[in-house]
Amino acid sequence: MELRFLHFYPDLMNLYGNYANVSVLKRYLENLGHTVTVTPVLPGQELSLDGVDFWYMGAGTERAQQAALADFSRFGPAVKAAAEDGCAMLFAGTAMELLGRTITAMDGTVYDGIALAEFTTVQGRRRLVEDVYGATDLYPEPVVGFMNKCGVITGVETPLLKSVSLGYGNEGERTPEGFHWKNVFASELTGPILVKNPQLLETVAAAILARRGAELPEERPKDPYAEAGYAITAEQLRLRAQRN
C-alpha cells in the first residue's frame, strides 16, 4: 500500500529531535511492506491535500509556534474535515496548542488556534520541566516521556493520558495530559513520543492502516532496542512515581 504523510514545518517545529516521530513511523510501516512518501510543508507552500494518510507537526519554541500558527491557520478547515473522516494525525509538543480555541502568549496577546477542540492555552514564564509517567485508555502499558513547556492547557475533555502519576499534565502536576479524538493524537511529551513508546507507535500505525481498510499483521517486526529502552524507562519512572 502507498501511504502519504504531511510533515508540517520540519525546520521551524523540530525541537528535541521530534522529526524522529515521522522517521520511526515511516520505517515501521515500510518494514510491514508499505511505501511511505513524506511531504514536508513549508510556510506559504501550496500543496494538494488529496489522499493524505497522516498529518504531523512537531514541537517548536513559543516564537516558532506563533510563526507556524500564522501559516497553519489556513489549513484549519481541512484539518477538521480530515479529522472528522478519521485521518490519523499527531501533534507533538507545542504543536498541540494550535488545535485549541486560543493561545495566550506571555505578553498577554491572544492568538486564535484552529479550534479543532475547545481547550485554551495560557503561556507563562514558569517552565514545567519533568519526566512524565502516565496511563492511557488506548492500551494497558504506561506512557513515558519528558515535559518542557510553559503553557497551561484547560478545557481538554478527552486527554490522551487519562492520568499522570509523575510529572506534569495539561493543567499542572499530575493532571491528565494531551488530547485524543478519533484518530487525532496530541501530546506535549517529547522524547520523541513515538520513539519512547513502541505501543503508541503501533497504535498510530494501526489507525493509519485501518482508515485504508487494512490491519496490522499478527506477526510484526519489533525493535529490540526500542522495547528494551522503553522497559527500562518505564520501570525507573514507575519507581520514582511510587516514591513521590
Disulfide bonds with the S-S distance in Angstrom:
none
